[in-house]
């Protein structure tokens, strides 16, 4: 298990390309929407909260949640294929 500082950070202009470049293994792609598509969706959905999953200084994943009605619902989640199996999920 990895012991690096894991945190969620807002997707910004500075890290957007890194989030968009994250990849799943080919056999996983049919199960999760693409990150670029999710980021475009977040631009028009005021309740969507896209976040980069950081391990230290590296972007290792992406999630998006809906913050409405005093609840949070995670509806997009992925860990980059190069970082899977390391305890980030």
N, CA, C and O atoms as CSV, one atom per row, in Angstrom:
chain,resi,resn,atom,element,x,y,z
A,1,UNK,N,N,0.841,-1.185,0.000
A,1,UNK,CA,C,0.000,0.000,0.000
A,1,UNK,C,C,0.877,1.236,0.000
A,1,UNK,O,O,1.904,1.280,0.678
A,2,UNK,N,N,0.479,2.223,-0.749
A,2,UNK,CA,C,1.232,3.455,-0.867
A,2,UNK,C,C,0.956,4.360,0.321
A,2,UNK,O,O,-0.182,4.445,0.782
A,3,UNK,N,N,1.974,5.032,0.821
A,3,UNK,CA,C,1.797,5.901,1.981
A,3,UNK,C,C,1.952,7.379,1.631
A,3,UNK,O,O,2.050,8.216,2.528
A,4,UNK,N,N,1.976,7.710,0.340
A,4,UNK,CA,C,2.072,9.104,-0.058
A,4,UNK,C,C,0.809,9.864,0.355
A,4,UNK,O,O,-0.243,9.273,0.600
A,5,UNK,N,N,0.942,11.179,0.422
A,5,UNK,CA,C,-0.188,12.047,0.712
A,5,UNK,C,C,-1.170,11.985,-0.454
A,5,UNK,O,O,-0.848,12.429,-1.556
A,6,UNK,N,N,-2.357,11.442,-0.223
A,6,UNK,CA,C,-3.398,11.357,-1.239
A,6,UNK,C,C,-4.405,12.455,-0.946
A,6,UNK,O,O,-4.887,12.587,0.179
A,7,UNK,N,N,-4.719,13.241,-1.967
A,7,UNK,CA,C,-5.682,14.327,-1.761
A,7,UNK,C,C,-6.433,14.623,-3.050
A,7,UNK,O,O,-5.993,14.254,-4.139
A,8,UNK,N,N,-7.550,15.280,-2.915
A,8,UNK,CA,C,-8.341,15.720,-4.053
A,8,UNK,C,C,-8.106,17.204,-4.245
A,8,UNK,O,O,-8.119,17.967,-3.279
A,9,UNK,N,N,-7.890,17.621,-5.495
A,9,UNK,CA,C,-7.709,19.037,-5.802
A,9,UNK,C,C,-8.626,19.410,-6.959
A,9,UNK,O,O,-8.939,18.580,-7.813
A,10,UNK,N,N,-9.043,20.647,-6.973
A,10,UNK,CA,C,-9.893,21.128,-8.058
A,10,UNK,C,C,-9.157,21.000,-9.387
A,10,UNK,O,O,-7.939,21.163,-9.457
A,11,UNK,N,N,-9.917,20.706,-10.438
A,11,UNK,CA,C,-9.338,20.684,-11.777
A,11,UNK,C,C,-9.248,22.136,-12.237
A,11,UNK,O,O,-10.237,22.869,-12.244
A,12,UNK,N,N,-8.038,22.530,-12.620
A,12,UNK,CA,C,-7.759,23.902,-13.041
A,12,UNK,C,C,-7.120,23.892,-14.430
A,12,UNK,O,O,-6.860,22.829,-14.992
A,13,UNK,N,N,-6.874,25.055,-14.965
A,13,UNK,CA,C,-6.150,25.137,-16.239
A,13,UNK,C,C,-4.783,24.478,-16.136
A,13,UNK,O,O,-4.303,23.879,-17.098
A,14,UNK,N,N,-4.162,24.587,-14.979
A,14,UNK,CA,C,-2.810,24.059,-14.791
A,14,UNK,C,C,-2.769,22.526,-14.797
A,14,UNK,O,O,-1.769,21.949,-15.223
A,15,UNK,N,N,-3.827,21.858,-14.336
A,15,UNK,CA,C,-3.779,20.397,-14.273
A,15,UNK,C,C,-4.789,19.709,-15.194
A,15,UNK,O,O,-4.840,18.480,-15.246
A,16,UNK,N,N,-5.579,20.477,-15.908
A,16,UNK,CA,C,-6.631,19.916,-16.780
A,16,UNK,C,C,-6.068,18.946,-17.815
A,16,UNK,O,O,-6.637,17.872,-18.008
A,17,UNK,N,N,-4.985,19.284,-18.476
A,17,UNK,CA,C,-4.410,18.410,-19.497
A,17,UNK,C,C,-3.913,17.101,-18.880
A,17,UNK,O,O,-4.016,16.041,-19.496
A,18,UNK,N,N,-3.379,17.180,-17.671
A,18,UNK,CA,C,-2.921,15.966,-16.991
A,18,UNK,C,C,-4.100,15.045,-16.668
A,18,UNK,O,O,-4.003,13.826,-16.806
A,19,UNK,N,N,-5.205,15.639,-16.240
A,19,UNK,CA,C,-6.415,14.852,-15.943
A,19,UNK,C,C,-6.950,14.228,-17.234
A,19,UNK,O,O,-7.316,13.053,-17.253
A,20,UNK,N,N,-6.994,15.008,-18.300
A,20,UNK,CA,C,-7.512,14.509,-19.574
A,20,UNK,C,C,-6.636,13.394,-20.143
A,20,UNK,O,O,-7.128,12.533,-20.873
A,21,UNK,N,N,-5.359,13.403,-19.819
A,21,UNK,CA,C,-4.427,12.401,-20.351
A,21,UNK,C,C,-4.439,11.081,-19.586
A,21,UNK,O,O,-3.834,10.110,-20.041
A,22,UNK,N,N,-5.105,11.021,-18.446
A,22,UNK,CA,C,-5.169,9.776,-17.686
A,22,UNK,C,C,-5.853,8.701,-18.525
A,22,UNK,O,O,-6.773,8.992,-19.289
A,23,UNK,N,N,-5.401,7.466,-18.379
A,23,UNK,CA,C,-5.943,6.377,-19.189
A,23,UNK,C,C,-6.339,5.179,-18.343
A,23,UNK,O,O,-5.756,4.904,-17.294
A,24,UNK,N,N,-7.343,4.484,-18.833
A,24,UNK,CA,C,-7.724,3.193,-18.272
A,24,UNK,C,C,-7.119,2.100,-19.146
A,24,UNK,O,O,-6.694,2.357,-20.272
A,25,UNK,N,N,-7.083,0.895,-18.624
A,25,UNK,CA,C,-6.704,-0.252,-19.444
A,25,UNK,C,C,-7.793,-0.446,-20.502
A,25,UNK,O,O,-8.955,-0.126,-20.250
A,26,UNK,N,N,-7.441,-0.957,-21.669
A,26,UNK,CA,C,-8.432,-1.106,-22.742
A,26,UNK,C,C,-9.711,-1.837,-22.305
A,26,UNK,O,O,-10.806,-1.460,-22.722
A,27,UNK,N,N,-9.584,-2.863,-21.481
A,27,UNK,CA,C,-10.764,-3.625,-21.060
A,27,UNK,C,C,-11.637,-2.872,-20.059
A,27,UNK,O,O,-12.734,-3.332,-19.743
A,28,UNK,N,N,-11.182,-1.734,-19.555
A,28,UNK,CA,C,-11.957,-0.945,-18.598
A,28,UNK,C,C,-12.695,0.227,-19.253
A,28,UNK,O,O,-13.584,0.816,-18.638
A,29,UNK,N,N,-12.344,0.561,-20.463
A,29,UNK,CA,C,-12.840,1.792,-21.099
A,29,UNK,C,C,-14.350,1.849,-21.292
A,29,UNK,O,O,-14.921,2.940,-21.317
A,30,UNK,N,N,-14.999,0.722,-21.427
A,30,UNK,CA,C,-16.451,0.730,-21.623
A,30,UNK,C,C,-17.228,0.981,-20.338
A,30,UNK,O,O,-18.448,1.140,-20.375
A,31,UNK,N,N,-16.539,1.020,-19.207
A,31,UNK,CA,C,-17.214,1.148,-17.916
A,31,UNK,C,C,-17.212,2.563,-17.347
A,31,UNK,O,O,-17.986,2.859,-16.437
A,32,UNK,N,N,-16.355,3.445,-17.869
A,32,UNK,CA,C,-16.195,4.789,-17.309
A,32,UNK,C,C,-16.178,5.804,-18.449
A,32,UNK,O,O,-15.523,5.584,-19.468
A,33,UNK,N,N,-16.893,6.908,-18.280
A,33,UNK,CA,C,-16.850,7.988,-19.273
A,33,UNK,C,C,-15.450,8.572,-19.321
A,33,UNK,O,O,-14.734,8.569,-18.319
A,34,UNK,N,N,-15.064,9.068,-20.477
A,34,UNK,CA,C,-13.754,9.695,-20.619
A,34,UNK,C,C,-13.638,10.960,-19.781
A,34,UNK,O,O,-14.626,11.660,-19.558
A,35,UNK,N,N,-12.440,11.247,-19.324
A,35,UNK,CA,C,-12.244,12.424,-18.470
A,35,UNK,C,C,-12.495,13.720,-19.220
A,35,UNK,O,O,-13.045,14.658,-18.643
A,36,UNK,N,N,-12.108,13.803,-20.488
A,36,UNK,CA,C,-12.374,15.023,-21.258
A,36,UNK,C,C,-13.872,15.271,-21.356
A,36,UNK,O,O,-14.335,16.400,-21.191
A,37,UNK,N,N,-14.618,14.218,-21.623
A,37,UNK,CA,C,-16.078,14.310,-21.690
A,37,UNK,C,C,-16.653,14.758,-20.341
A,37,UNK,O,O,-17.555,15.595,-20.294
A,38,UNK,N,N,-16.136,14.208,-19.268
A,38,UNK,CA,C,-16.605,14.578,-17.932
A,38,UNK,C,C,-16.305,16.042,-17.623
A,38,UNK,O,O,-17.132,16.738,-17.035
A,39,UNK,N,N,-15.137,16.501,-18.016
A,39,UNK,CA,C,-14.769,17.906,-17.767
A,39,UNK,C,C,-15.663,18.849,-18.565
A,39,UNK,O,O,-16.045,19.910,-18.072
A,40,UNK,N,N,-15.996,18.467,-19.790
A,40,UNK,CA,C,-16.923,19.280,-20.588
A,40,UNK,C,C,-18.295,19.317,-19.921
A,40,UNK,O,O,-18.930,20.370,-19.859
A,41,UNK,N,N,-18.745,18.187,-19.432
A,41,UNK,CA,C,-20.031,18.109,-18.733
A,41,UNK,C,C,-20.037,19.034,-17.515
A,41,UNK,O,O,-21.030,19.714,-17.252
A,42,UNK,N,N,-18.934,19.058,-16.779
A,42,UNK,CA,C,-18.844,19.871,-15.565
A,42,UNK,C,C,-18.968,21.363,-15.867
A,42,UNK,O,O,-19.391,22.137,-15.009
A,43,UNK,N,N,-18.602,21.765,-17.074
A,43,UNK,CA,C,-18.700,23.186,-17.435
A,43,UNK,C,C,-20.145,23.659,-17.507
A,43,UNK,O,O,-20.407,24.850,-17.338
A,44,UNK,N,N,-21.089,22.753,-17.754
A,44,UNK,CA,C,-22.497,23.139,-17.862
A,44,UNK,C,C,-23.353,22.655,-16.693
A,44,UNK,O,O,-24.525,23.016,-16.594
A,45,UNK,N,N,-22.786,21.855,-15.826
A,45,UNK,CA,C,-23.522,21.320,-14.675
A,45,UNK,C,C,-22.983,21.984,-13.410
A,45,UNK,O,O,-21.895,21.652,-12.939
A,46,UNK,N,N,-23.742,22.909,-12.875
A,46,UNK,CA,C,-23.253,23.682,-11.725
A,46,UNK,C,C,-23.088,22.840,-10.461
A,46,UNK,O,O,-22.405,23.267,-9.531
A,47,UNK,N,N,-23.696,21.660,-10.407
A,47,UNK,CA,C,-23.545,20.793,-9.247
A,47,UNK,C,C,-22.347,19.851,-9.347
A,47,UNK,O,O,-21.943,19.255,-8.348
A,48,UNK,N,N,-21.779,19.714,-10.539
A,48,UNK,CA,C,-20.651,18.797,-10.743
A,48,UNK,C,C,-19.380,19.374,-10.139
A,48,UNK,O,O,-19.077,20.557,-10.293
A,49,UNK,N,N,-18.650,18.518,-9.453
A,49,UNK,CA,C,-17.387,18.909,-8.823
A,49,UNK,C,C,-16.280,17.976,-9.322
A,49,UNK,O,O,-16.060,16.919,-8.732
A,50,UNK,N,N,-15.581,18.349,-10.398
A,50,UNK,CA,C,-14.479,17.509,-10.874
A,50,UNK,C,C,-13.243,17.709,-10.008
A,50,UNK,O,O,-12.910,18.833,-9.631
A,51,UNK,N,N,-12.564,16.601,-9.695
A,51,UNK,CA,C,-11.374,16.663,-8.847
A,51,UNK,C,C,-10.290,15.748,-9.386
A,51,UNK,O,O,-10.560,14.625,-9.813
A,52,UNK,N,N,-9.066,16.239,-9.359
A,52,UNK,CA,C,-7.904,15.415,-9.660
A,52,UNK,C,C,-7.518,14.693,-8.381
A,52,UNK,O,O,-7.520,15.279,-7.298
A,53,UNK,N,N,-7.190,13.426,-8.514
A,53,UNK,CA,C,-6.695,12.649,-7.379
A,53,UNK,C,C,-5.175,12.724,-7.437
A,53,UNK,O,O,-4.549,12.267,-8.393
A,54,UNK,N,N,-4.601,13.307,-6.401
A,54,UNK,CA,C,-3.156,13.532,-6.349
A,54,UNK,C,C,-2.509,12.557,-5.371
A,54,UNK,O,O,-3.050,12.279,-4.300
A,55,UNK,N,N,-1.352,12.047,-5.753
A,55,UNK,CA,C,-0.492,11.255,-4.868
A,55,UNK,C,C,0.827,12.015,-4.839
A,55,UNK,O,O,1.611,11.972,-5.788
A,56,UNK,N,N,1.050,12.702,-3.747
A,56,UNK,CA,C,2.208,13.597,-3.710
A,56,UNK,C,C,1.996,14.698,-4.731
A,56,UNK,O,O,1.021,15.443,-4.643
A,57,UNK,N,N,2.888,14.810,-5.693
A,57,UNK,CA,C,2.766,15.850,-6.728
A,57,UNK,C,C,2.243,15.304,-8.056
A,57,UNK,O,O,2.166,16.046,-9.036
A,58,UNK,N,N,1.881,14.013,-8.104
A,58,UNK,CA,C,1.431,13.379,-9.343
A,58,UNK,C,C,-0.087,13.251,-9.391
A,58,UNK,O,O,-0.726,12.928,-8.390
A,59,UNK,N,N,-0.655,13.508,-10.568
A,59,UNK,CA,C,-2.073,13.243,-10.799
A,59,UNK,C,C,-2.192,11.764,-11.135
A,59,UNK,O,O,-1.645,11.305,-12.137
A,60,UNK,N,N,-2.911,11.013,-10.292
A,60,UNK,CA,C,-3.029,9.570,-10.494
A,60,UNK,C,C,-4.456,9.141,-10.834
A,60,UNK,O,O,-4.685,7.987,-11.193
A,61,UNK,N,N,-5.405,10.051,-10.724
A,61,UNK,CA,C,-6.776,9.676,-11.009
A,61,UNK,C,C,-7.689,10.883,-11.086
A,61,UNK,O,O,-7.256,12.031,-10.981
A,62,UNK,N,N,-8.959,10.590,-11.271
A,62,UNK,CA,C,-9.981,11.620,-11.445
A,62,UNK,C,C,-11.275,11.126,-10.828
A,62,UNK,O,O,-11.603,9.942,-10.896
A,63,UNK,N,N,-11.997,12.047,-10.229
A,63,UNK,CA,C,-13.360,11.742,-9.816
A,63,UNK,C,C,-14.212,12.980,-9.984
A,63,UNK,O,O,-13.717,14.106,-10.023
A,64,UNK,N,N,-15.501,12.740,-10.083
A,64,UNK,CA,C,-16.435,13.856,-10.156
A,64,UNK,C,C,-17.622,13.486,-9.288
A,64,UNK,O,O,-18.120,12.361,-9.320
A,65,UNK,N,N,-18.054,14.458,-8.520
A,65,UNK,CA,C,-19.204,14.215,-7.654
A,65,UNK,C,C,-20.195,15.342,-7.802
A,65,UNK,O,O,-19.860,16.428,-8.277
A,66,UNK,N,N,-21.409,15.077,-7.394
A,66,UNK,CA,C,-22.505,16.030,-7.428
A,66,UNK,C,C,-22.720,16.506,-6.003
A,66,UNK,O,O,-22.909,15.706,-5.087
A,67,UNK,N,N,-22.689,17.798,-5.834
A,67,UNK,CA,C,-22.910,18.381,-4.513
A,67,UNK,C,C,-24.217,19.158,-4.544
A,67,UNK,O,O,-24.247,20.342,-4.880
A,68,UNK,N,N,-25.290,18.474,-4.191
A,68,UNK,CA,C,-26.589,19.131,-4.141
A,68,UNK,C,C,-27.426,18.487,-3.050
A,68,UNK,O,O,-27.158,17.359,-2.636
A,69,UNK,N,N,-28.426,19.196,-2.594
A,69,UNK,CA,C,-29.357,18.670,-1.590
A,69,UNK,C,C,-28.640,18.136,-0.349
A,69,UNK,O,O,-29.047,17.117,0.209
A,70,UNK,N,N,-27.585,18.812,0.082
A,70,UNK,CA,C,-26.833,18.445,1.285
A,70,UNK,C,C,-26.245,17.033,1.226
A,70,UNK,O,O,-26.024,16.400,2.259
A,71,UNK,N,N,-25.996,16.549,0.009
A,71,UNK,CA,C,-25.395,15.235,-0.181
A,71,UNK,C,C,-24.284,15.340,-1.215
A,71,UNK,O,O,-24.224,16.296,-1.989
A,72,UNK,N,N,-23.422,14.361,-1.214
A,72,UNK,CA,C,-22.408,14.255,-2.262
A,72,UNK,C,C,-22.513,12.864,-2.872
A,72,UNK,O,O,-22.519,11.862,-2.157
A,73,UNK,N,N,-22.597,12.811,-4.182
A,73,UNK,CA,C,-22.720,11.556,-4.902
A,73,UNK,C,C,-21.570,11.456,-5.888
A,73,UNK,O,O,-21.494,12.244,-6.831
A,74,UNK,N,N,-20.672,10.497,-5.684
A,74,UNK,CA,C,-19.570,10.270,-6.613
A,74,UNK,C,C,-20.117,9.478,-7.789
A,74,UNK,O,O,-20.620,8.369,-7.609
A,75,UNK,N,N,-20.023,10.041,-9.003
A,75,UNK,CA,C,-20.532,9.326,-10.165
A,75,UNK,C,C,-19.499,9.147,-11.265
A,75,UNK,O,O,-19.806,8.559,-12.301
A,76,UNK,N,N,-18.311,9.627,-11.071
A,76,UNK,CA,C,-17.191,9.329,-11.966
A,76,UNK,C,C,-15.983,9.067,-11.078
A,76,UNK,O,O,-15.707,9.830,-10.153
A,77,UNK,N,N,-15.269,7.993,-11.361
A,77,UNK,CA,C,-14.081,7.667,-10.577
A,77,UNK,C,C,-13.165,6.803,-11.429
A,77,UNK,O,O,-13.597,5.807,-12.007
A,78,UNK,N,N,-11.920,7.185,-11.501
A,78,UNK,CA,C,-10.952,6.359,-12.204
A,78,UNK,C,C,-9.550,6.613,-11.667
A,78,UNK,O,O,-9.213,7.719,-11.243
A,79,UNK,N,N,-8.745,5.555,-11.698
A,79,UNK,CA,C,-7.322,5.637,-11.386
A,79,UNK,C,C,-6.587,5.274,-12.679
A,79,UNK,O,O,-6.921,4.282,-13.327
A,80,UNK,N,N,-5.597,6.069,-13.048
A,80,UNK,CA,C,-4.825,5.830,-14.258
A,80,UNK,C,C,-4.250,4.413,-14.250
A,80,UNK,O,O,-3.842,3.900,-13.208
A,81,UNK,N,N,-4.227,3.800,-15.413
A,81,UNK,CA,C,-3.776,2.410,-15.524
A,81,UNK,C,C,-2.380,2.193,-14.950
A,81,UNK,O,O,-2.097,1.119,-14.420
A,82,UNK,N,N,-1.508,3.186,-15.046
A,82,UNK,CA,C,-0.141,3.051,-14.525
A,82,UNK,C,C,-0.099,3.091,-13.002
A,82,UNK,O,O,0.907,2.713,-12.402
A,83,UNK,N,N,-1.178,3.542,-12.372
A,83,UNK,CA,C,-1.195,3.696,-10.918
A,83,UNK,C,C,-2.180,2.761,-10.223
A,83,UNK,O,O,-2.349,2.832,-9.005
A,84,UNK,N,N,-2.828,1.888,-10.986
A,84,UNK,CA,C,-3.769,0.942,-10.383
A,84,UNK,C,C,-3.014,-0.101,-9.569
A,84,UNK,O,O,-1.875,-0.446,-9.883
A,85,UNK,N,N,-3.659,-0.595,-8.525
A,85,UNK,CA,C,-3.083,-1.628,-7.683
A,85,UNK,C,C,-2.085,-1.105,-6.661
A,85,UNK,O,O,-1.355,-1.881,-6.046
A,86,UNK,N,N,-2.054,0.215,-6.480
A,86,UNK,CA,C,-1.111,0.823,-5.550
A,86,UNK,C,C,-1.800,1.414,-4.325
A,86,UNK,O,O,-1.161,2.098,-3.525
A,87,UNK,N,N,-3.091,1.159,-4.172
A,87,UNK,CA,C,-3.810,1.634,-2.995
A,87,UNK,C,C,-4.408,3.019,-3.109
A,87,UNK,O,O,-4.843,3.580,-2.103
A,88,UNK,N,N,-4.442,3.593,-4.310
A,88,UNK,CA,C,-4.988,4.945,-4.463
A,88,UNK,C,C,-6.511,4.970,-4.485
A,88,UNK,O,O,-7.119,5.991,-4.163
A,89,UNK,N,N,-7.128,3.862,-4.858
A,89,UNK,CA,C,-8.586,3.810,-4.964
A,89,UNK,C,C,-9.229,3.754,-3.612
A,89,UNK,O,O,-10.455,3.706,-3.513
